């Protein structure tokens, strides 16, 4: 698909001020394990982590981020989770985690998300997809403590009331056509 070849996101890496703290956090909170560690060609510590035995690494933490960095250029890291209950469980766990700031659960219409800042201030999103699509950006706060039926009803009503609403399957078909069109132009 697209450009005549396969392209999947494999992993991402972050510079850190405290690599060990980040390894501990992502290990305890999300079940990432260290697959390798050592020193990079530049000398500082580097740690590779994964949750998938088919992937040598999905996260890379490298020493070298200045502690007094005035601006964090990481917009966000997003992880898809398996269920609404997992989002609720993670919100409860993260509330008790030192150095973590909960930014709140929200809906993007096409997803239900929990945002937080990790111990080094990087914005992280945990999300589950919805069956709907609305034009982005779209951000409405939600309360994860609502009963499932009420929460999903609220999200669906807000999404359906948004100009440009469509079912995710319709949006996906449109994107497939765009990708196919882009592939024929190369």
N, C-alpha and C positions, 0 to 999 in steps of 0.2 A: 504494500500500500504506500501511497505518497512517495513520490520521487523514485519509485521503482526499487526500493530496498526497505528492509525491516529496520526500524529504529525504536528501541525501548529505553526508558530511563532505567539505569542500572544502580547508581549510587550517587551520593553527594558527600562532600567533605567540608569541614569547618575548621578554621583556625580557632584555638581556644587559649584562654589564659591558664586554665587548670584542667589539663587533659584527664587526669585521674578522676576528678569530680564529675566530669561529663560522662566518662566511661561508667562510673558507678551509677549515676542517675539513669542513663538510658538502659543500662543492664537491669537495674531494679524495677524501674517503671514499666518498661516495654519488652523485657526479655531478650534484648540484644546480647550476644556473647562475643568475646574477643576471638577473632580468627587469626590475627597476627598483630605483632607490635614490634617496634624497633625505632630506628632513627632514619629520618629522611636524608636525601642527599645534601640538604642544607644543614643537617645536624640535629634539629630539634626532634623531640619525641613524636611518634605518629602511631596511632592505634586504629586497627581495622575491626569493624563489628558487623555481625550479620544475625538475622533471624531465619535465614533460608540456606539450607545446606547446598543448594545449587549455586549460590552466590558467595564468592569469597568474601565480599564485603558489600554492605548497603550504606553504611556510615563510615566516615573517616574523620578522626579527630587529630589535628596536628597542633603542636605547640607553636606559639609565636604571635598570638593575638595580644596587642598591647592592653594592659589592664585599664588604661585611661582613655581608651578609644571613645571619642566624642559621639560617633554615629555608628550604629550597627547597620551594615549594608545588607544583612540577611533580611529579606522581606518576610518570608516564612518557610517553614518545612511542614509538609502535610502528609499525614498518614491515614489511610483508610482503615477503619476498624470493622468488626463483624456485626455489631448490633447496637441498638439503642441502650441496652443494659450495659454494654461495655463502656459507652460514653458516660453513663451515670456512675459506674464504678470508678472510672478514671477521674472524673470530677471530684469524687469523694477522696480518692487517694492523693490527688494533686493538691487539694486544699491543705493537707497536713504535711506537705513536702517543703522543708526549709529552702528558701531562695527561689521558690516558684511563685509566680503571680498569675492568678486566674484572670483572664480577660473576658471571660463569659461565654456561655453557650448562645449560638445564634443560628438562624437559618439563612442560607443563600437561595432558598427556593429549590435549588437542585441538590442541596445537601443540608444535613443537620450537622453542625460543627461545634466543637469545644476548642476555644483558643486559650493559650497560656504562654507565659514566658518561662523558658527553662532557666537553670541556675546561672547561665551566662547572659541572660536577657534576650536570647533568640526567640522569635515568635514561632510557636508550633501550633498546628491545627490537627485535631483528630476528627475524622468525619465519617458519616455514612451517607450514601446516596439516597435521594428520594426519586419517585417515579415522574417528577415534574421538572420543567425547565422554565426559567424566567431570565430575561436579559440581565446581564451583570454589568456593574456591581449591584448587588442586592444584599441587604444586611438587616435582619430584624431580630432583636433579642428574643430569646425563648427561655422557658423555665423547664429544665429537665425533670423536675419533681412532679410535673403534671402527669396524670394517668396517660398511658400510651394513646388511647383513643382520642382523648382531648388534645394532646400535643400534636398528633398527626392531623387531626381535624383543623386545628389552628393554622398549621403550616400550609395545608392544602388550600384553605380558604384565602389566606394571604396571597399565596402563589397565583391562584385562579383569578384574583382581583387585580393582578398586575398586567398592564399592557404588554403584549408579546408572549404571554403564557402559552405553553404547549406541553404536550406529554414528552418525556425524555426520549421515547422511541422515535417520535417525529423529529426531534432535534438531532438525534444520532443519525437518522437517515440523511438529513440535510448535510451534516458534517461529512459523512461518507462520500456524498456527491462532490463536495468541495475538495476533499483529499484526492479523489479519483481525477477530478479536473486538473488539479495541480500536477499530478503525475503525468498527465498527457502533455503538459506544457514544457516538460524538460527534454 
